[in-house]
């Protein structure tokens, strides 16, 4: 079996033999500019080189993701069932109120993406964060995969000169599989209707609306009316939940994260009251916040959590979960955090989209000390966590071709660069479904730090 690095080098060699395959890269960027891979009005940046994963990688990712899901579900259930255990976490009382709203169906964590740093030399993992229903990226992966599949380099990787198979490949299917899982979960809701109407719900200025619309279209294609709705446009009359157009809503795919619900608390009461009354199936429930909030990392090491996990599960936590604590002078030695800046990263405990995430190794000593002082002890108005920094695995790739249409052939960059990797592992009701492959040249991998998304291709030779 070829390693991932060997597969990638083979792909890069194909491009090099075509003198950079510049014509193919121009066509790829033209496809992306006209695609639906748009996040907050920007076309997603990508590389002409996909992430190529062998079968051993796929098996390791599946085992890691599904083990993590089982552990997270145990923690969520303990929180819901045991008032004493809730003291492990420090949540706003309104968050606790939301978390304790009954689901009405068995699936505890229907939709999740666990973000990991994988060492591709030894197939080991460290977690970056856990994400629930606010997770996105499925459409980015789909569009970039379609772009890659059209390229001359990809065709040359898959087939030889005589049209024979060189590599058997498979792409991640992240759309219809979720539609099927959503319908199955809804069927277990006690008040499920025979002809239901669905909604995909967020605060739309924060949501990936183009992606929502694609999912809504797939529900419609299967005969289920589905609207993309803003939480603030919902109305509950005490019996049924309706959208602003007057149509009833029977089930919601909740894409809004709970900290946004807190921000828009008064305007979100119709959604909250409908969920409390079980007038709508909220898939997933607000209990997903337990895993979304980054204090989950510290909670996994708490003795009260260890007591509910098996020996194997506790060993898994110790092997994969980096040290995490509140950036609080009563919890950690701030002087040590400042002095050992390259070993730490700080983040809001309840944020998303990599906002206000700072790695010590990416800034100067003076800037790091200023950041620690500025965010410690909730000085920003909300708590931060400090986490052991994990050095990402690096992969050779080509830089994004954004703007290639304005460059001459000679100006197009053809030399591969080493980029850091972050692998988001999707789980649909506990089953591993695919990967959101993100890369970046800087210590923090995010869109605002020159981060890119790449197609994920399974090589199943």
N, C-alpha and C positions, 0 to 999 in steps of 0.2 A: 504493500500500500504506500503510495506517495504521501509525503507529509504535506501539510497546507503550504509551507514555504516552497516546496518543490513544485507544487501545482501552480502557485503564483509566479514563480520564476519561468515556468514553461509558458505561461500566458504573456508575461513581459517579453520573452524571447520572440514570440509570434509577432507582437507589435513592433519590436525592434527590426525584425526581418522585413517589415513593410515600411521601414524608414519612419516609424512613429505612427503609421496608419492615420495620418492627419486628415485625410478625406473622411474616413470613418468617424473620427472624433468630431469633425464639423457637423456631420449628419446627426451624431448622437446629441450634440448640444442643441441643434435645431429641433430635434424631437422633444427634449426637455423643456425648451421655451414654449412649446405648444401643448404641453402635458398638463395634467391636474396635480402635479407634484408641487403644490404651492402651500407654503406655510407662512401665515401672516403677510400675505401679499408678495412674498418673495419666492422665486423658483429655487428649489432645493439644490444646493451645491453637491456635486458628486464627482466620482472619478470614472474614467473609461475602463478601469480594472475592477472586476467584482471581487468580493471575498469568496474564496474557494475553500470549502471545508470537506475533509474526507469523512468516511463513515465513523471512524473512531471519535472524531470531534462531535459528530451528531449524537452518538451514544452518550458521550460524556456530558454534553449540554443537557440532554434529556434527563439523565440521572440527577444532575445538579438542580435543574429547574423544578422537577417534580418532588424531590426531597425538600427543597425550600418551601414549596407550596404546602406540603403536609405539615411542616413545622409551623408555618404562619397560620394555617387554619386552626391548629391546636391552640396557639396563643389567642387568636380571636375568640374561639369558643370559651376558653377559660375566662377571658375578660367579660364576655356576655353572661356567663353562668355564675361567676364567683365575685361578689362585691369586694372581698378582701384583696383579690388579685388586681383589681383596678388601681390600687395604690402604687403598683409598679410604674404606672404612667402618670404624667402630669398634663392633663388636658383642660382646656377651657370648659366650664360647666355646660356651655351650649353644645360643644363638641360631644361631650359625654351623653347629652340628651339625644343627639342625632344618632350616635353609635348604638344606643340601646333600643332604637325603634325596631320592632320585630320585622324579619324579612318576609315570612310567610311561605318560604320555599326552602328546600334542603341545601342548595348550593351556597357555601359560605363565602367563597372568594371566586366569583364567576370569571372575572377577566383580570389578568395581571401581566406585568412585564417586570422581570427581575434583571437588573442591569449588573453585568459582571465584567471583571477583568480576568481573562483566561490566559494562562501561560501555555502556549501551543507547543512548547517543547515537552511538557510533562502532563498536560491535560488537567491542571489544577485550576481552582477558581478562587477569587476574592470578590465579594459583593461590593458594588458601589452604592446602590439604593434599590428599594422595592417600590413598584408603582402599581396602583389599582386601576380603577375605571377611567382615570384621566389619561391613561397611556395612549400614545398615538404612534405614528410612523408606518402604519400598515400600507397606506397608499404610496408613501415615498418608496418603500421597498418594491411595491408592485410596478410603479411607473419606471423606476430605474432598471428593474429586471427586464421589462419590455424593451427598454432602450438598449440594454446590453445584448438581448437575444437577437436584435436586428443587425448587430455589428459584424463586420468581416472578421475581427479578431476572435469573437465568440464562436462563429461558425468554424473557423480554422482550429479552434481548441477542441470542438466536439467531433469534427469529422476530418479524416485524412484526405489526401489529394484524390483518392479513388472513391470518395463518398462513403468510406467505411467508418464505423464508429471508433473513435479514439477514446472518448470519455462518455460514460453514461451520467447524465446530470438530472437534477430535479430542483425546481424553485420552491420557495416557501409560499404556501397557499394560506392566506390570512383573512380572506373575506367570506366565502361561502361556508367555511368551517365554523366561523363565529355565528353566522345566521342560523345554521343548524343547531348550534349549542344554545343560543338564545331561545329559540323556539322550544327546545327540550326543557330548558329551565322554566319557561313560562307555563308549560303544560303541567308543572307540578305545583303551581300557585293555586290555592284553594278556590279563588274567585275567577279562575281563567275562563274566558269566553270562547265560544266556537269561532267567532269572526272578529278577532280583536283588532284594535287600532294601536299602533306603536308611535313612540316619539324618541328621538335622540336629543338629549337635553344638555345644554351648557349655558354659560354666559357667553354669547356668541362672539363678543370681541376678544375673548380669550381662547376660543375653540379653533380646531382645525376644520373649518366649515366645509371645504372641498371634500375632505375625507368623509365627513358626516353624510354629505349628499350622496356619495357613492354607496354607502351602506344602506341609506334610505331607499335608493333605487333597487337594491337587491331584495329588500323586504317587499317592496312593491311588486317586483317580478314574481315573487312567490305567492302573491295574492293578499299581502298584508299592508294596508295603507300605513304609511310612516311619514312623519313630519320631522324636520329639523327645527327644534324649538328653543327659544330663550326661556330660561327659568322664570323670568319676570313677566312672561306672556301667558303663564298658566293660571287657570282659575278653578278653585275648588268650592263647590256650593254645599259641602257637607255630605254629599252622596257620590258625586262623580267629578273627576278631573277633566277639564276641557282646555283646549288651546284657544287662542284669540279668535280663530275662525269659527268657533262654536263646536267643533268636532270633539267627541269624547276620546280620551286617551286611556287605554287599558294597561299598558306596560311601557316602562321607560328604560332605555339604556342610559344610565347616568354617566355622562362624561364630565360633569362639573366636579371639581375637587372640593373637598369640604371647607378648606380655608376660604374659598370664594363664597361659599354659602354663608359663612360667618360674616364676611365683608358686606354681603347684600342680605343680611339677616331679615330685615323687615319685608323686603321685596320677595323673599323666598318662602314666605309662610304658607302659600297655597300648596306648593310642592311638599313641604314638611307635613302639613296637616293631612294631606291626601295619603302620604306614606303611613302616618300614624294610624289612620282609619282603615288601612289595607284596601283603600279604594283603587289603588294602582299597584302593580308589581314593579317595585324599584329594583332594577337589575344593573349593578349590584347595590347592596345596601350601604348606608353610611358607615357601617362597621369596617369597611375597607380602609377607613382613615387610620386604623390601628397599624396597618403595615405601611401606609403612605408616609406617616410621620417618622422622621429619621431617628427619633428616640427609640424606635423599635430595635435598633442595633445594640444599644446599651441594655434594653430590656431582655434581650436574648441571653445575656450573661447573668442576669439576676438569679439568685438562688431559687426564687419562687417560680421562675420559668424553667430552670433546670429540673425542678422536681416533677414537672409534667411531661418532660421529654425523656425518651429512651437514652441509653448510653450511646448508641450509634448516632442519634440525633444531636446529642450534646457534643460529640466528637466532630460532627459535621459543622456545627456552629463554630467551634474553636478553630477549625481549619479554614473556614471561609469568611467569617465575619470580622472585619477589622475593629480594633479598639475604638469605641465611640463614647463620648460623654458630653454633657452640657458644657458650653464654654462659659463657665461660671466659677468664680473664685472660691466658692465653697465646695466645688466638685473636682477641680483640676488645679495643678500648679501652673499658673499663668506664666510665671517666669521661665519655667522649663519649656512651655509651648513656644515662647518667644525665642529662647536660646537655640532650640532645635527646629528651626523653621522648615527645613527641607523634609522633615518627617511628618508634617501635619497638613491637613486641609480643613477649612472651616466653611460651614454652610448653614443657612436658616433651617431650623428643625422642621418647618412646615412649608417649604417652598417647592417650586417646580420650575422647569425650563432653565436650570443652571443659573438662576438669578442670584447675585451676591455669593457666589461660590469662589473661594480663593485658595489656591495651593501655595504653600510657603515657598516652594522651589521656583515659583514663577515670578516672584517679586523680590525687591531688595530687602535687606534687614530692617532698614528704617520704615519702609512701607508696611512690612509684616507686623512690626510692633505697633504701628498706628492702627492697623486693621484689627488686631487682637484687642487693643484698648477700646476701639470704637464699637466693637460688637459684643464684648464680654459683658456678663451680668445684664443681658437684655437692654443695653443702652440704646439699641436701634428701635426699641419699642416692641420687640419680639425676640424670643430666645434663639440662640445659635448653638450648633454642636461643633465639637472638634473631633476629628477622626484621623486615625493613622493613614498617612498617604501611601497608596499602592502605586508603584511604578508600572505603567501599562506595558503590555507586550507590543512590540513594534513590527510592522509589516511594510514591505516595499510596495509602493503604489505610484501612480502618476498623479500629479497635482490636478485640481479641478480645471476644466477647460472653459470656464465662464469667461465670455468675452473673446473667445477664439475667432469669432466672425470678423473681428477688427484687427487680427494679427496676420502677418505674412507667414508662410510655411516656416521660414527660418526663425521666426520669433516664438513659435510654439515650443513649450518646454517638453522635451522627450526623455530627460534623465529621471529615472525613478527616485523617489524620496522615501525616507522612513517616516511612517506615521504611527501614532499611538492608537490602540484599539480599545473599544468599549462595545461589548456584545449584550444587547437587550434580548432576553429569552422570553418569548410569549407563552402564556399558559391560558388555555381555554378550559375553565372548570377543572383545573389541575392537570390537564394533559398538555405536554410540550407541543407547540405548533410551529414555531419558526423563530427567526432571529432578525433583530433590527441592528444592522452593522453600522456603527459610527466610528469615524476615525478623525484624527486631528494632529497637527504638527506641534501643538503646545501641551503643557502638562495637564490643563483642564480641557476636556473634550466636549465642546458645545458649539452651537451655530455661531454665537457671537465671538468665539475664539478660533475662527477659521475652520471649524469642524465641518465634516462632510458625511453624507450617507452613501453607503455602497450597496449594490445588489448582493444578496446572499444566495450562493449557489452550492447545493449539495453535490459533490462528486461521488457517485455511488458505484465506482468501478469494483 
